[in-house]
């Protein structure tokens, strides 16, 4: 059946894994941006 | 699988589970007191450096929470307050939580050292070590003084924030640390009064379990009697202004009234006074540090300039 509930979403391992991967990618991206900005701040305070 | 056998049915870990591992409610208080340390400290700090310092404090605190949950997984599943956490729920294995926690710990200290300064990084490392090594692994299961001594780790964020700005420490941040240090026992003992069955079931020697509720009520009163005057000291040493003095006096008085109510409480089942004191203690902590921040931003502090 095509209808899913929130509980199904929460327990779907594939969906949970995909969301974890997106979160890790976003965190790493934010870290790269932070390193870039802080390098600018330290070099040109 | 051993983990599944130990912690019941496993389920897929969500991003929310990893976020819960960071103890977001504790983290919010730590960020807030760390921010107060940054704002109250004399001197200027680049906004991005301040942001990095707060981020490192938040991540370091969250990492400590994850490590605490990993090492305490066996007792967390025995207590109703903690059995809904990701590890007892079977969403995250203790080993994963350990890896997650240690990675974030090292990263937060390293970034603090790179982006802010070495003193702030050293204080953050000490905070994590004290919470995980001294409180979680050593004191928590051995002595009813666990939250008294271990409370130092939760008290340090204002000093870290201060050190991020000034690069050193002085009397003022030590007073802020001392306020949180004395606030911790009445706060947690109020909680443990109505959760004492939970702690007894898990074998955690909280004061009501080991010494009984009457002794706990006396200790709450004693620590409150020391805390309320100390809460006024920032106004005396020029750290706080009239708003801070008013908050510390009024909410301090409310705190004392509730502590006396806990001392006189006879309903040992529902413990309504202890529940009220727990809530008031949270209001007290947020109000004191919010007043410090507001006054610095509005240039109201210190009190002496108003006389």
Boltz contact constraints between the chains, C-beta under 6 A:
constraints:
  - contact:
      token1: [A, 11]
      token2: [B, 11]
      max_distance: 6.0
  - contact:
      token1: [A, 13]
      token2: [B, 12]
      max_distance: 6.0
  - contact:
      token1: [A, 16]
      token2: [B, 12]
      max_distance: 6.0
  - contact:
      token1: [A, 16]
      token2: [B, 14]
      max_distance: 6.0
  - contact:
      token1: [A, 19]
      token2: [B, 15]
      max_distance: 6.0
  - contact:
      token1: [A, 20]
      token2: [B, 15]
      max_distance: 6.0
  - contact:
      token1: [A, 23]
      token2: [B, 15]
      max_distance: 6.0
  - contact:
      token1: [A, 37]
      token2: [B, 48]
      max_distance: 6.0
  - contact:
      token1: [A, 38]
      token2: [B, 115]
      max_distance: 6.0
  - contact:
      token1: [A, 41]
      token2: [B, 46]
      max_distance: 6.0
  - contact:
      token1: [A, 41]
      token2: [B, 48]
      max_distance: 6.0
